[in-house]
């Protein structure tokens, strides 16, 4: 699927900058999602799978679950601390 | 466009700081919620990073 094809309706001689901006936003969002996922994998593997066994145990799975929740929470805490803290 | 750039930079910074501060502050196995000392550590971490950044800029300018 050619994701860069121009829209068939309207002025095809003009570059549609709105469509371009939307595409850029989507790709940026996707890139962030992938980066975030990679960070989650890395952090939670470190914290939760300390001695890899022959399968994921129940406690390892719940640890990963909690780890993901905590990491998302941490992102919120950092974000708020940066942008709504006391002036320094 | 400019707004998007700023938003992207802010997201970058938050993401980076979160990985750094997570390593500094969450030392044990993740629990079902943060302790208040973990929360405070995360907040302090972000703010002290900004303080340090300002300090570095200031000193760096004096080096020029």
N, CA and C atoms of all chains as a GROMACS GRO file, in nm:
protein
  456
    1UNK      N    1   0.087  -0.120   0.000
    1UNK     CA    2   0.000   0.000   0.000
    1UNK      C    3   0.090   0.124   0.000
    2UNK      N    4   0.069   0.210  -0.096
    2UNK     CA    5   0.152   0.328  -0.107
    2UNK      C    6   0.098   0.434  -0.013
    3UNK      N    7   0.168   0.458   0.097
    3UNK     CA    8   0.115   0.553   0.193
    3UNK      C    9   0.145   0.696   0.154
    4UNK      N   10   0.215   0.715   0.045
    4UNK     CA   11   0.248   0.851   0.006
    4UNK      C   12   0.172   0.896  -0.118
    5UNK      N   13   0.074   0.820  -0.160
    5UNK     CA   14  -0.003   0.859  -0.279
    5UNK      C   15  -0.087   0.982  -0.246
    6UNK      N   16  -0.097   1.073  -0.341
    6UNK     CA   17  -0.176   1.195  -0.316
    6UNK      C   18  -0.324   1.163  -0.331
    7UNK      N   19  -0.410   1.241  -0.266
    7UNK     CA   20  -0.555   1.215  -0.275
    7UNK      C   21  -0.603   1.229  -0.419
    8UNK      N   22  -0.699   1.146  -0.457
    8UNK     CA   23  -0.742   1.146  -0.597
    8UNK      C   24  -0.837   1.262  -0.625
    9UNK      N   25  -0.906   1.311  -0.521
    9UNK     CA   26  -0.999   1.422  -0.544
    9UNK      C   27  -0.926   1.554  -0.524
   10UNK      N   28  -0.986   1.662  -0.570
   10UNK     CA   29  -0.928   1.794  -0.547
   10UNK      C   30  -0.812   1.822  -0.641
   11UNK      N   31  -0.738   1.928  -0.610
   11UNK     CA   32  -0.632   1.973  -0.699
   11UNK      C   33  -0.512   1.878  -0.685
   12UNK      N   34  -0.495   1.793  -0.782
   12UNK     CA   35  -0.386   1.696  -0.773
   12UNK      C   36  -0.252   1.760  -0.805
   13UNK      N   37  -0.255   1.883  -0.858
   13UNK     CA   38  -0.128   1.948  -0.890
   13UNK      C   39  -0.070   2.014  -0.764
   14UNK      N   40  -0.154   2.030  -0.659
   14UNK     CA   41  -0.107   2.095  -0.537
   14UNK      C   42  -0.070   1.991  -0.432
   15UNK      N   43   0.038   2.011  -0.363
   15UNK     CA   44   0.076   1.922  -0.256
   15UNK      C   45  -0.017   1.946  -0.138
   16UNK      N   46  -0.086   1.842  -0.091
   16UNK     CA   47  -0.184   1.857   0.016
   16UNK      C   48  -0.112   1.858   0.150
   17UNK      N   49  -0.093   1.978   0.206
   17UNK     CA   50  -0.011   1.984   0.327
   17UNK      C   51  -0.085   1.934   0.450
   18UNK      N   52  -0.218   1.938   0.450
   18UNK     CA   53  -0.291   1.885   0.564
   18UNK      C   54  -0.275   1.733   0.576
   19UNK      N   55  -0.286   1.669   0.460
   19UNK     CA   56  -0.269   1.523   0.460
   19UNK      C   57  -0.127   1.488   0.503
   20UNK      N   58  -0.032   1.568   0.456
   20UNK     CA   59   0.107   1.546   0.493
   20UNK      C   60   0.127   1.561   0.643
   21UNK      N   61   0.070   1.668   0.699
   21UNK     CA   62   0.084   1.692   0.843
   21UNK      C   63   0.022   1.579   0.924
   22UNK      N   64  -0.094   1.532   0.881
   22UNK     CA   65  -0.158   1.421   0.951
   22UNK      C   66  -0.071   1.296   0.948
   23UNK      N   67  -0.016   1.271   0.830
   23UNK     CA   68   0.070   1.155   0.813
   23UNK      C   69   0.193   1.164   0.904
   24UNK      N   70   0.249   1.286   0.909
   24UNK     CA   71   0.366   1.310   0.993
   24UNK      C   72   0.331   1.284   1.139
   25UNK      N   73   0.216   1.336   1.182
   25UNK     CA   74   0.172   1.317   1.320
   25UNK      C   75   0.154   1.169   1.352
   26UNK      N   76   0.093   1.097   1.258
   26UNK     CA   77   0.072   0.954   1.279
   26UNK      C   78   0.203   0.879   1.292
   27UNK      N   79   0.296   0.912   1.202
   27UNK     CA   80   0.424   0.842   1.205
   27UNK      C   81   0.502   0.873   1.331
   28UNK      N   82   0.492   0.999   1.375
   28UNK     CA   83   0.557   1.040   1.499
   28UNK      C   84   0.497   0.964   1.616
   29UNK      N   85   0.364   0.956   1.620
   29UNK     CA   86   0.296   0.885   1.728
   29UNK      C   87   0.336   0.738   1.729
   30UNK      N   88   0.346   0.680   1.610
   30UNK     CA   89   0.385   0.541   1.601
   30UNK      C   90   0.529   0.520   1.649
   31UNK      N   91   0.616   0.612   1.611
   31UNK     CA   92   0.756   0.603   1.653
   31UNK      C   93   0.765   0.610   1.805
   32UNK      N   94   0.688   0.701   1.865
   32UNK     CA   95   0.689   0.712   2.011
   32UNK      C   96   0.638   0.586   2.076
   33UNK      N   97   0.530   0.531   2.021
   33UNK     CA   98   0.473   0.409   2.077
   33UNK      C   99   0.577   0.297   2.075
   34UNK      N  100   0.649   0.285   1.964
   34UNK     CA  101   0.750   0.180   1.953
   34UNK      C  102   0.864   0.201   2.051
   35UNK      N  103   0.907   0.327   2.063
   35UNK     CA  104   1.014   0.358   2.157
   35UNK      C  105   0.969   0.327   2.300
   36UNK      N  106   0.845   0.363   2.331
   36UNK     CA  107   0.792   0.339   2.464
   36UNK      C  108   0.786   0.189   2.493
   37UNK      N  109   0.739   0.114   2.397
   37UNK     CA  110   0.732  -0.032   2.412
   37UNK      C  111   0.870  -0.090   2.437
   38UNK      N  112   0.969  -0.043   2.363
   38UNK     CA  113   1.105  -0.095   2.378
   38UNK      C  114   1.158  -0.064   2.519
   39UNK      N  115   1.128   0.058   2.567
   39UNK     CA  116   1.168   0.094   2.703
   39UNK      C  117   1.100   0.002   2.805
   40UNK      N  118   0.972  -0.021   2.788
   40UNK     CA  119   0.899  -0.110   2.879
   40UNK      C  120   0.963  -0.249   2.882
   41UNK      N  121   0.992  -0.301   2.763
   41UNK     CA  122   1.053  -0.434   2.758
   41UNK      C  123   1.184  -0.436   2.836
   42UNK      N  124   1.266  -0.337   2.809
   42UNK     CA  125   1.397  -0.331   2.872
   42UNK      C  126   1.388  -0.319   3.024
   43UNK      N  127   1.310  -0.221   3.073
   43UNK     CA  128   1.299  -0.196   3.217
   43UNK      C  129   1.238  -0.315   3.289
   44UNK      N  130   1.130  -0.367   3.233
   44UNK     CA  131   1.057  -0.471   3.304
   44UNK      C  132   1.130  -0.605   3.299
   45UNK      N  133   1.206  -0.626   3.196
   45UNK     CA  134   1.288  -0.748   3.192
   45UNK      C  135   1.394  -0.742   3.302
   46UNK      N  136   1.457  -0.624   3.312
   46UNK     CA  137   1.557  -0.604   3.418
   46UNK      C  138   1.500  -0.630   3.556
   47UNK      N  139   1.382  -0.572   3.582
   47UNK     CA  140   1.325  -0.577   3.716
   47UNK      C  141   1.262  -0.711   3.749
   48UNK      N  142   1.205  -0.774   3.650
   48UNK     CA  143   1.115  -0.888   3.680
   48UNK      C  144   1.169  -1.026   3.641
   49UNK      N  145   1.252  -1.030   3.540
   49UNK     CA  146   1.303  -1.162   3.498
   49UNK      C  147   1.450  -1.169   3.538
   50UNK      N  148   1.470  -1.189   3.667
   50UNK     CA  149   1.607  -1.182   3.718
   50UNK      C  150   1.683  -1.312   3.697
   51UNK      N  151   1.612  -1.424   3.698
   51UNK     CA  152   1.678  -1.552   3.674
   51UNK      C  153   1.592  -1.630   3.575
   52UNK      N  154   1.617  -1.611   3.446
   52UNK     CA  155   1.530  -1.672   3.345
   52UNK      C  156   1.519  -1.824   3.361
   53UNK      N  157   1.394  -1.871   3.369
   53UNK     CA  158   1.370  -2.014   3.384
   53UNK      C  159   1.322  -2.074   3.254
   54UNK      N  160   1.261  -2.190   3.261
   54UNK     CA  161   1.217  -2.256   3.138
   54UNK      C  162   1.083  -2.207   3.090
   55UNK      N  163   1.017  -2.120   3.169
   55UNK     CA  164   0.895  -2.051   3.125
   55UNK      C  165   0.872  -1.933   3.217
   56UNK      N  166   0.782  -1.843   3.179
   56UNK     CA  167   0.748  -1.730   3.266
   56UNK      C  168   0.660  -1.776   3.380
   57UNK      N  169   0.705  -1.751   3.503
   57UNK     CA  170   0.623  -1.790   3.617
   57UNK      C  171   0.510  -1.690   3.636
   58UNK      N  172   0.413  -1.728   3.718
   58UNK     CA  173   0.302  -1.639   3.751
   58UNK      C  174   0.350  -1.513   3.818
   59UNK      N  175   0.451  -1.526   3.906
   59UNK     CA  176   0.497  -1.405   3.975
   59UNK      C  177   0.575  -1.314   3.879
   60UNK      N  178   0.645  -1.374   3.783
   60UNK     CA  179   0.713  -1.292   3.683
   60UNK      C  180   0.610  -1.217   3.598
   61UNK      N  181   0.503  -1.286   3.560
   61UNK     CA  182   0.398  -1.221   3.480
   61UNK      C  183   0.332  -1.107   3.555
   62UNK      N  184   0.298  -1.130   3.684
   62UNK     CA  185   0.233  -1.020   3.758
   62UNK      C  186   0.330  -0.906   3.780
   63UNK      N  187   0.458  -0.942   3.798
   63UNK     CA  188   0.559  -0.836   3.813
   63UNK      C  189   0.562  -0.748   3.688
   64UNK      N  190   0.562  -0.812   3.572
   64UNK     CA  191   0.565  -0.736   3.446
   64UNK      C  192   0.443  -0.645   3.434
   65UNK      N  193   0.329  -0.697   3.472
   65UNK     CA  194   0.205  -0.620   3.471
   65UNK      C  195   0.217  -0.496   3.560
   66UNK      N  196   0.263  -0.518   3.681
   66UNK     CA  197   0.279  -0.406   3.776
   66UNK      C  198   0.384  -0.309   3.723
   67UNK      N  199   0.491  -0.365   3.669
   67UNK     CA  200   0.599  -0.282   3.616
   67UNK      C  201   0.546  -0.188   3.508
   68UNK      N  202   0.464  -0.238   3.418
   68UNK     CA  203   0.408  -0.154   3.312
   68UNK      C  204   0.324  -0.042   3.372
   69UNK      N  205   0.238  -0.078   3.468
   69UNK     CA  206   0.153   0.023   3.533
   69UNK      C  207   0.239   0.129   3.601
   70UNK      N  208   0.340   0.083   3.673
   70UNK     CA  209   0.425   0.179   3.745
   70UNK      C  210   0.501   0.269   3.649
   71UNK      N  211   0.547   0.210   3.538
   71UNK     CA  212   0.624   0.291   3.445
   71UNK      C  213   0.539   0.399   3.382
   72UNK      N  214   0.416   0.364   3.347
   72UNK     CA  215   0.324   0.464   3.293
   72UNK      C  216   0.298   0.573   3.397
   73UNK      N  217   0.280   0.530   3.521
   73UNK     CA  218   0.259   0.625   3.630
   73UNK      C  219   0.380   0.716   3.647
   74UNK      N  220   0.500   0.657   3.639
   74UNK     CA  221   0.623   0.736   3.652
   74UNK      C  222   0.631   0.842   3.544
   75UNK      N  223   0.591   0.806   3.422
   75UNK     CA  224   0.592   0.902   3.312
   75UNK      C  225   0.504   1.021   3.345
   76UNK      N  226   0.387   0.995   3.404
   76UNK     CA  227   0.298   1.103   3.444
   76UNK      C  228   0.358   1.190   3.553
   77UNK      N  229   0.420   1.125   3.652
   77UNK     CA  230   0.481   1.200   3.762
   77UNK      C  231   0.591   1.292   3.710
   78UNK      N  232   0.676   1.239   3.624
   78UNK     CA  233   0.786   1.319   3.567
   78UNK      C  234   0.729   1.435   3.485
   79UNK      N  235   0.633   1.404   3.401
   79UNK     CA  236   0.572   1.506   3.316
   79UNK      C  237   0.514   1.620   3.399
   80UNK      N  238   0.440   1.587   3.503
   80UNK     CA  239   0.382   1.690   3.588
   80UNK      C  240   0.490   1.764   3.666
   81UNK      N  241   0.590   1.693   3.715
   81UNK     CA  242   0.697   1.759   3.791
   81UNK      C  243   0.770   1.861   3.703
   82UNK      N  244   0.788   1.829   3.576
   82UNK     CA  245   0.858   1.920   3.486
   82UNK      C  246   0.775   2.044   3.454
   83UNK      N  247   0.644   2.028   3.445
   83UNK     CA  248   0.565   2.137   3.389
   83UNK      C  249   0.470   2.204   3.484
   84UNK      N  250   0.461   2.156   3.607
   84UNK     CA  251   0.373   2.227   3.698
   84UNK      C  252   0.432   2.232   3.837
   85UNK      N  253   0.565   2.227   3.846
   85UNK     CA  254   0.627   2.233   3.977
   85UNK      C  255   0.644   2.375   4.026
   86UNK      N  256   0.699   2.391   4.146
   86UNK     CA  257   0.727   2.525   4.195
   86UNK      C  258   0.837   2.588   4.110
   87UNK      N  259   0.837   2.718   4.093
   87UNK     CA  260   0.939   2.783   4.012
   87UNK      C  261   1.075   2.770   4.080
   88UNK      N  262   1.182   2.753   3.999
   88UNK     CA  263   1.316   2.745   4.058
   88UNK      C  264   1.417   2.831   3.985
   89UNK      N  265   0.336   2.370   1.265
   89UNK     CA  266   0.459   2.289   1.249
   89UNK      C  267   0.552   2.311   1.368
   90UNK      N  268   0.567   2.436   1.403
   90UNK     CA  269   0.654   2.471   1.515
   90UNK      C  270   0.603   2.407   1.644
   91UNK      N  271   0.470   2.412   1.661
   91UNK     CA  272   0.409   2.351   1.779
   91UNK      C  273   0.438   2.202   1.787
   92UNK      N  274   0.431   2.138   1.669
   92UNK     CA  275   0.456   1.994   1.664
   92UNK      C  276   0.600   1.965   1.706
   93UNK      N  277   0.691   2.050   1.659
   93UNK     CA  278   0.832   2.033   1.695
   93UNK      C  279   0.850   2.045   1.845
   94UNK      N  280   0.786   2.145   1.905
   94UNK     CA  281   0.799   2.164   2.049
   94UNK      C  282   0.740   2.047   2.125
   95UNK      N  283   0.624   2.004   2.078
   95UNK     CA  284   0.559   1.891   2.142
   95UNK      C  285   0.648   1.767   2.136
   96UNK      N  286   0.710   1.747   2.022
   96UNK     CA  287   0.799   1.633   2.004
   96UNK      C  288   0.919   1.643   2.098
   97UNK      N  289   0.976   1.762   2.109
   97UNK     CA  290   1.091   1.781   2.199
   97UNK      C  291   1.052   1.754   2.343
   98UNK      N  292   0.935   1.802   2.382
   98UNK     CA  293   0.888   1.779   2.519
   98UNK      C  294   0.868   1.630   2.544
   99UNK      N  295   0.807   1.561   2.450
   99UNK     CA  296   0.787   1.417   2.465
   99UNK      C  297   0.919   1.342   2.480
  100UNK      N  298   1.015   1.383   2.397
  100UNK     CA  299   1.151   1.325   2.403
  100UNK      C  300   1.209   1.341   2.543
  101UNK      N  301   1.199   1.463   2.595
  101UNK     CA  302   1.259   1.495   2.724
  101UNK      C  303   1.192   1.415   2.834
  102UNK      N  304   1.060   1.410   2.834
  102UNK     CA  305   0.988   1.334   2.936
  102UNK      C  306   1.028   1.187   2.928
  103UNK      N  307   1.033   1.132   2.807
  103UNK     CA  308   1.068   0.991   2.792
  103UNK      C  309   1.208   0.964   2.846
  104UNK      N  310   1.302   1.049   2.808
  104UNK     CA  311   1.440   1.028   2.852
  104UNK      C  312   1.452   1.039   3.003
  105UNK      N  313   1.394   1.146   3.060
  105UNK     CA  314   1.401   1.163   3.204
  105UNK      C  315   1.335   1.048   3.279
  106UNK      N  316   1.226   0.998   3.224
  106UNK     CA  317   1.159   0.888   3.293
  106UNK      C  318   1.249   0.764   3.299
  107UNK      N  319   1.321   0.734   3.191
  107UNK     CA  320   1.407   0.615   3.198
  107UNK      C  321   1.519   0.637   3.299
  108UNK      N  322   1.577   0.756   3.299
  108UNK     CA  323   1.686   0.785   3.392
  108UNK      C  324   1.638   0.783   3.537
  109UNK      N  325   1.524   0.851   3.563
  109UNK     CA  326   1.475   0.860   3.701
  109UNK      C  327   1.419   0.728   3.751
  110UNK      N  328   1.364   0.649   3.662
  110UNK     CA  329   1.319   0.515   3.700
  110UNK      C  330   1.437   0.435   3.755
  111UNK      N  331   1.549   0.439   3.684
  111UNK     CA  332   1.666   0.365   3.730
  111UNK      C  333   1.716   0.416   3.864
  112UNK      N  334   1.711   0.548   3.883
  112UNK     CA  335   1.761   0.604   4.009
  112UNK      C  336   1.668   0.576   4.126
  113UNK      N  337   1.539   0.578   4.102
  113UNK     CA  338   1.443   0.582   4.212
  113UNK      C  339   1.370   0.451   4.241
  114UNK      N  340   1.352   0.369   4.142
  114UNK     CA  341   1.277   0.244   4.162
  114UNK      C  342   1.379   0.132   4.171
  115UNK      N  343   1.427   0.108   4.292
  115UNK     CA  344   1.538   0.016   4.307
  115UNK      C  345   1.495  -0.129   4.326
  116UNK      N  346   1.376  -0.151   4.381
  116UNK     CA  347   1.333  -0.289   4.405
  116UNK      C  348   1.239  -0.339   4.297
  117UNK      N  349   1.169  -0.445   4.328
  117UNK     CA  350   1.068  -0.501   4.237
  117UNK      C  351   0.947  -0.409   4.235
  118UNK      N  352   0.893  -0.379   4.117
  118UNK     CA  353   0.776  -0.290   4.112
  118UNK      C  354   0.658  -0.344   4.192
  119UNK      N  355   0.598  -0.256   4.274
  119UNK     CA  356   0.484  -0.295   4.355
  119UNK      C  357   0.354  -0.255   4.289
  120UNK      N  358   0.243  -0.271   4.363
  120UNK     CA  359   0.113  -0.236   4.305
  120UNK      C  360   0.085  -0.088   4.315
  121UNK      N  361   0.168  -0.016   4.388
  121UNK     CA  362   0.169   0.130   4.378
  121UNK      C  363   0.305   0.180   4.425
  122UNK      N  364   0.336   0.307   4.395
  122UNK     CA  365   0.461   0.364   4.440
  122UNK      C  366   0.452   0.400   4.588
  123UNK      N  367   0.561   0.381   4.659
  123UNK     CA  368   0.567   0.435   4.794
  123UNK      C  369   0.581   0.586   4.782
  124UNK      N  370   0.554   0.657   4.892
  124UNK     CA  371   0.564   0.802   4.881
  124UNK      C  372   0.710   0.844   4.861
  125UNK      N  373   0.804   0.766   4.911
  125UNK     CA  374   0.944   0.804   4.888
  125UNK      C  375   0.983   0.783   4.742
  126UNK      N  376   0.926   0.682   4.677
  126UNK     CA  377   0.951   0.662   4.534
  126UNK      C  378   0.893   0.776   4.453
  127UNK      N  379   0.771   0.818   4.489
  127UNK     CA  380   0.708   0.930   4.419
  127UNK      C  381   0.790   1.057   4.434
  128UNK      N  382   0.828   1.084   4.558
  128UNK     CA  383   0.907   1.204   4.584
  128UNK      C  384   1.039   1.198   4.508
  129UNK      N  385   1.100   1.082   4.508
  129UNK     CA  386   1.228   1.067   4.436
  129UNK      C  387   1.210   1.100   4.288
  130UNK      N  388   1.103   1.048   4.228
  130UNK     CA  389   1.079   1.075   4.085
  130UNK      C  390   1.061   1.224   4.059
  131UNK      N  391   0.981   1.289   4.145
  131UNK     CA  392   0.961   1.434   4.128
  131UNK      C  393   1.091   1.510   4.144
  132UNK      N  394   1.162   1.479   4.251
  132UNK     CA  395   1.290   1.545   4.277
  132UNK      C  396   1.386   1.524   4.161
  133UNK      N  397   1.388   1.402   4.113
  133UNK     CA  398   1.479   1.368   4.004
  133UNK      C  399   1.458   1.460   3.885
  134UNK      N  400   1.333   1.475   3.843
  134UNK     CA  401   1.303   1.558   3.727
  134UNK      C  402   1.345   1.703   3.751
  135UNK      N  403   1.310   1.755   3.870
  135UNK     CA  404   1.338   1.895   3.898
  135UNK      C  405   1.486   1.923   3.915
  136UNK      N  406   1.556   1.833   3.981
  136UNK     CA  407   1.701   1.851   4.000
  136UNK      C  408   1.773   1.841   3.866
  137UNK      N  409   1.718   1.761   3.777
  137UNK     CA  410   1.778   1.753   3.644
  137UNK      C  411   1.770   1.889   3.576
  138UNK      N  412   1.656   1.955   3.589
  138UNK     CA  413   1.641   2.089   3.531
  138UNK      C  414   1.737   2.188   3.598
  139UNK      N  415   1.747   2.181   3.729
  139UNK     CA  416   1.840   2.269   3.801
  139UNK      C  417   1.982   2.248   3.750
  140UNK      N  418   2.021   2.122   3.739
  140UNK     CA  419   2.155   2.090   3.693
  140UNK      C  420   2.178   2.142   3.551
  141UNK      N  421   2.076   2.128   3.468
  141UNK     CA  422   2.084   2.173   3.331
  141UNK      C  423   2.108   2.323   3.324
  142UNK      N  424   2.037   2.398   3.408
  142UNK     CA  425   2.054   2.543   3.413
  142UNK      C  426   2.194   2.578   3.462
  143UNK      N  427   2.242   2.505   3.560
  143UNK     CA  428   2.375   2.527   3.615
  143UNK      C  429   2.482   2.505   3.508
  144UNK      N  430   2.466   2.398   3.434
  144UNK     CA  431   2.561   2.366   3.328
  144UNK      C  432   2.565   2.476   3.224
  145UNK      N  433   2.447   2.524   3.184
  145UNK     CA  434   2.441   2.632   3.084
  145UNK      C  435   2.515   2.754   3.134
  146UNK      N  436   2.487   2.788   3.261
  146UNK     CA  437   2.548   2.908   3.319
  146UNK      C  438   2.700   2.895   3.322
  147UNK      N  439   2.750   2.785   3.373
  147UNK     CA  440   2.895   2.764   3.381
  147UNK      C  441   2.958   2.760   3.243
  148UNK      N  442   2.888   2.693   3.152
  148UNK     CA  443   2.938   2.682   3.016
  148UNK      C  444   2.956   2.818   2.952
  149UNK      N  445   2.857   2.906   2.976
  149UNK     CA  446   2.868   3.040   2.920
  149UNK      C  447   2.987   3.115   2.979
  150UNK      N  448   3.018   3.090   3.106
  150UNK     CA  449   3.134   3.153   3.168
  150UNK      C  450   3.266   3.100   3.112
  151UNK      N  451   3.261   2.980   3.056
  151UNK     CA  452   3.383   2.922   2.998
  151UNK      C  453   3.419   2.987   2.867
  152UNK      N  454   3.318   3.044   2.799
  152UNK     CA  455   3.342   3.097   2.663
  152UNK      C  456   3.436   3.216   2.664
   0.00000   0.00000   0.00000
